[in-house]
Amino acid sequence: MIKIEKAKASDAEDILEFTKCCGSESDNLTFGKEGIPYSVEEEAKYLSSFEDSDSSVFYVVRDDDKIIGTGGYTALTRRRLAHRGELSLTIGKAYWNKGIGTMLVEKLLDFACNDAGSEIVSLEVRSDNKAAVHLYEKFGFKKIGTFRGFMKINDILIDCDIMELVLNERGIS
């Protein structure tokens, strides 16, 4: 059974292992097979920072007890930027094209609008990752630019699109 819940500090080790798995099966991420370069203690501290936040959240997606995805929404904190935030997600390859990304984006956007009170959500996605671009476009995200050479993988520069969603244009309230 698939469920999405807020991550806890006790999820740190499993999340780090999940990032290693995902990093080894896809070059669409900002990390490779090494995963996120944090210790379990550092990751637990990072996850703890979301526990009492009204403006940022980090979710884990589980199939029974196995982590199959993660997603985060981080609102910007400077006063002049506090109306916006950034979305990120990772889904394990075995769960691509099964609606998991859709469920997670819905949950993240609901949080951004109804809990964080954000007005604009942005993200970066590999320009050639057509499935992810399609997912975001389905929610109304629009490409507003391109980071040329955003990532470098095996000495190849990879472009990433900058996409944004203005929440009140989508009718989210």
C-alpha positions as CSV (number, residue, x, y, z in Angstrom):
1,M,0.0,0.0,0.0
2,I,1.4,3.4,-1.0
3,K,1.4,6.1,1.6
4,I,2.9,9.6,1.8
5,E,3.9,10.9,5.2
6,K,6.2,13.5,6.7
7,A,9.7,12.3,7.1
8,K,11.1,11.9,10.6
9,A,14.7,12.1,11.8
10,S,14.5,8.3,12.3
11,D,14.1,7.9,8.5
12,A,17.6,9.4,7.9
13,E,19.5,6.1,7.2
14,D,16.8,4.7,4.9
15,I,16.6,8.0,3.0
16,L,20.3,8.0,2.4
17,E,20.2,4.4,1.2
18,F,17.3,5.4,-1.1
19,T,19.3,8.2,-2.6
20,K,22.2,5.8,-3.4
21,C,19.8,3.5,-5.1
22,C,18.1,6.2,-7.2
23,G,21.4,7.9,-8.0
24,S,22.7,4.6,-9.5
25,E,19.6,4.1,-11.7
26,S,19.1,7.6,-13.2
27,D,21.2,10.5,-14.3
28,N,18.2,12.9,-13.8
29,L,19.2,13.8,-10.3
30,T,21.8,16.2,-8.8
31,F,23.6,13.2,-7.3
32,G,24.9,9.9,-8.5
33,K,25.3,6.4,-7.1
34,E,27.1,8.0,-4.1
35,G,23.8,9.5,-3.0
36,I,23.5,12.6,-0.8
37,P,26.9,13.2,0.8
38,Y,25.6,13.4,4.4
39,S,26.2,11.3,7.4
40,V,23.2,9.7,9.1
41,E,23.5,12.3,11.9
42,E,23.6,15.2,9.4
43,E,20.6,13.8,7.5
44,A,18.6,13.3,10.8
45,K,19.4,16.9,11.8
46,Y,18.2,18.1,8.3
47,L,15.0,16.1,8.6
48,S,14.4,17.5,12.1
49,S,14.5,21.0,10.7
50,F,11.2,20.3,8.9
51,E,9.3,18.9,12.0
52,D,8.0,22.2,13.3
53,S,8.1,24.2,10.1
54,D,5.0,25.9,8.8
55,S,6.7,26.8,5.5
56,S,8.7,23.8,4.5
57,V,8.1,20.0,4.4
58,F,9.9,16.8,3.5
59,Y,7.8,13.7,2.7
60,V,8.7,10.1,2.2
61,V,6.6,7.8,0.0
62,R,6.4,4.2,1.2
63,D,5.2,1.0,-0.4
64,D,4.5,-0.8,2.8
65,D,7.7,0.0,4.8
66,K,10.0,0.5,1.8
67,I,10.9,4.1,0.9
68,I,10.1,4.5,-2.9
69,G,10.1,8.3,-3.1
70,T,10.9,11.6,-1.4
71,G,9.7,15.1,-2.0
72,G,10.3,18.4,-0.5
73,Y,8.9,21.9,-0.5
74,T,11.1,24.6,0.9
75,A,9.8,28.2,1.2
76,L,12.3,31.0,0.9
77,T,12.8,32.8,4.2
78,R,13.9,36.3,3.3
79,R,11.0,38.7,3.6
80,R,11.0,39.8,0.0
81,L,11.1,36.2,-1.2
82,A,8.9,34.5,1.3
83,H,6.0,34.3,-1.1
84,R,7.8,31.7,-3.1
85,G,9.4,28.3,-2.6
86,E,11.1,25.4,-4.3
87,L,9.8,21.9,-5.0
88,S,11.9,18.7,-5.4
89,L,11.1,15.1,-5.7
90,T,12.7,11.7,-6.4
91,I,10.9,8.5,-7.3
92,G,12.6,5.1,-7.5
93,K,12.8,3.9,-11.1
94,A,10.6,0.8,-10.4
95,Y,7.8,3.2,-9.5
96,W,8.0,5.6,-12.5
97,N,4.8,6.0,-14.5
98,K,2.6,4.6,-11.8
99,G,1.0,7.8,-10.6
100,I,3.4,8.2,-7.6
101,G,4.9,11.5,-8.9
102,T,1.4,12.9,-9.4
103,M,0.3,12.0,-5.9
104,L,3.5,13.5,-4.4
105,V,3.3,16.8,-6.4
106,E,-0.4,17.1,-5.4
107,K,0.6,16.7,-1.7
108,L,3.5,19.2,-2.1
109,L,1.4,21.8,-3.8
110,D,-1.3,21.5,-1.2
111,F,1.2,22.1,1.5
112,A,2.8,25.1,-0.4
113,C,-0.6,26.7,-0.8
114,N,-2.5,25.9,2.3
115,D,0.2,25.5,4.9
116,A,3.1,27.7,3.7
117,G,0.8,30.3,2.0
118,S,3.1,30.5,-1.0
119,E,2.2,32.2,-4.2
120,I,4.9,30.9,-6.6
121,V,6.5,27.4,-6.7
122,S,9.6,26.8,-8.8
123,L,11.8,23.8,-9.7
124,E,14.7,22.7,-11.9
125,V,14.4,19.7,-14.2
126,R,16.7,18.2,-16.8
127,S,15.7,19.7,-20.1
128,D,15.6,16.2,-21.7
129,N,13.6,14.5,-18.9
130,K,10.4,14.5,-20.9
131,A,8.4,12.4,-18.4
132,A,9.2,14.8,-15.5
133,V,8.6,17.9,-17.6
134,H,5.2,16.4,-18.6
135,L,4.4,15.7,-15.0
136,Y,5.0,19.3,-14.0
137,E,3.2,20.7,-17.0
138,K,0.2,18.7,-16.0
139,F,0.0,20.8,-12.9
140,G,0.4,24.0,-14.8
141,F,4.1,24.6,-14.4
142,K,5.6,26.6,-17.2
143,K,9.2,26.8,-18.4
144,I,10.6,30.2,-17.7
145,G,14.2,29.7,-18.7
146,T,17.1,27.3,-18.9
147,F,20.2,26.8,-16.8
148,R,22.8,26.0,-19.4
149,G,25.3,23.4,-18.1
150,F,23.4,23.1,-14.8
151,M,24.9,19.7,-14.2
152,K,28.1,18.0,-15.5
153,I,27.9,14.2,-15.8
154,N,30.9,12.3,-17.3
155,D,32.3,15.6,-18.6
156,I,29.1,16.4,-20.4
157,L,27.2,19.6,-19.6
158,I,23.5,19.0,-19.0
159,D,20.9,21.8,-19.3
160,C,18.1,22.1,-16.9
161,D,14.8,24.0,-17.4
162,I,13.6,26.4,-14.7
163,M,9.8,25.9,-14.3
164,E,7.4,27.8,-12.1
165,L,3.8,27.7,-11.1
166,V,1.8,30.7,-10.0
167,L,-0.6,29.1,-7.5
168,N,-3.5,31.5,-7.9
169,E,-3.4,31.1,-11.7
170,R,-3.9,27.4,-11.2
171,G,-6.9,28.0,-9.0
172,I,-5.3,26.6,-5.9
173,S,-6.4,28.3,-2.7
